[in-house]
Amino acid sequence: KYAENMYYFSELALTLNAPENGTAPTDSRRRPDQRLMESGRWDEANAEKQRLEEKQRLSRKRREAEAARASEDGTPCDPYKPLWFERKKDPVTQELAHVYRGGYWESKEKQDWSLCPDIF
């Protein structure tokens, strides 16, 4: 009922992106461009998406520049690593997969998101 007003998404699809209190500041449901789009503010959403993409590009350029400097200096440089996942070989498929390494639920319980980068 009223599917045309909800972009013809199923009820499940609509609830998957529903905001939830207490999640990490990096949770994709907090994307400001998405929130604006869901409010029907298309022009603002598009401008916000462009801002976020440029912020991501600048962050990546900084990481690449740091890695290049470290390589030139011969100093160790830690590449970007996800906070709560690590790449490991799946024992069954032998393919690389991201495996949860812990920490998220503890951070959520404490509401300590100090390790999270500012991505939005």
C-alpha positions in Angstrom: 0.0 0.0 0.0 1.3 3.5 -1.0 4.4 1.9 -2.6 4.5 4.7 -5.2 5.2 7.2 -2.3 8.1 5.1 -1.1 10.0 4.7 -4.5 8.4 1.2 -4.8 10.8 -0.2 -2.1 9.6 -3.1 -0.1 8.9 -2.5 3.6 12.1 -4.4 4.4 14.2 -2.2 2.1 12.7 0.9 3.7 13.5 -0.2 7.2 17.1 -1.2 6.4 18.1 2.4 6.2 16.1 3.7 9.2 18.2 5.7 11.6 19.2 4.0 14.9 20.4 5.7 18.0 23.8 4.9 19.4 25.5 3.7 16.2 29.0 4.7 15.1 29.4 8.1 13.5 30.6 6.2 10.4 27.4 4.2 10.1 26.1 4.6 6.5 22.6 5.4 7.9 24.1 8.7 9.1 25.0 9.8 5.6 23.7 13.4 5.3 23.2 13.2 1.6 21.0 10.1 2.0 18.9 11.7 4.8 18.4 14.8 2.5 17.3 12.6 -0.4 14.9 10.7 1.8 13.3 14.0 2.8 12.8 14.9 -0.9 15.5 17.6 -0.8 17.1 16.5 -4.1 19.2 19.5 -4.9 20.7 19.7 -1.4 21.3 16.0 -1.4 23.2 16.2 -4.6 25.3 19.1 -3.4 26.0 17.2 -0.1 27.0 14.0 -2.1 29.5 16.1 -4.1 30.9 17.5 -0.9 31.3 14.0 0.6 32.9 12.6 -2.5 35.4 15.4 -2.6 36.2 14.9 1.1 36.9 11.2 0.4 39.1 12.1 -2.5 41.2 14.5 -0.4 41.5 11.9 2.4 42.8 9.3 -0.1 45.2 11.8 -1.6 46.6 12.5 1.9 47.0 8.8 2.7 48.8 8.2 -0.7 51.1 11.2 -0.1 52.0 10.0 3.4 52.7 6.5 2.0 54.9 8.0 -0.8 56.9 10.2 1.8 57.4 7.2 4.0 58.6 5.1 1.1 61.1 7.8 0.1 62.3 8.1 3.7 62.4 4.4 4.3 60.1 4.8 7.3 57.3 2.4 8.0 53.8 3.6 7.1 50.7 1.8 8.1 48.2 1.6 5.2 44.6 2.3 5.8 43.0 -0.5 7.8 39.3 -0.9 8.7 38.5 -0.5 12.4 36.5 -3.7 12.9 37.5 -6.0 10.0 40.6 -7.6 8.7 41.3 -9.3 5.4 41.9 -13.0 5.7 41.8 -16.0 3.5 38.6 -17.9 3.7 39.4 -21.5 4.7 36.7 -22.9 2.5 36.9 -20.8 -0.7 40.5 -19.7 -0.3 39.5 -16.2 -1.3 40.3 -13.0 0.7 37.4 -11.9 2.8 36.8 -9.2 5.4 36.4 -10.9 8.8 35.1 -9.2 11.9 37.9 -8.8 14.4 36.0 -7.3 17.3 35.6 -4.0 19.0 32.4 -2.6 17.5 29.9 -3.9 20.0 32.2 -2.9 22.9 32.5 0.6 21.5 28.7 0.8 21.0 28.1 -0.4 24.6 30.4 2.3 26.0 29.4 4.8 23.3 33.1 5.5 22.8 33.6 6.3 19.1 36.9 8.0 19.5 38.6 5.7 17.0 36.2 6.5 14.2 37.4 8.9 11.5 35.3 11.9 10.5 34.0 10.7 7.2 30.8 12.8 6.9 
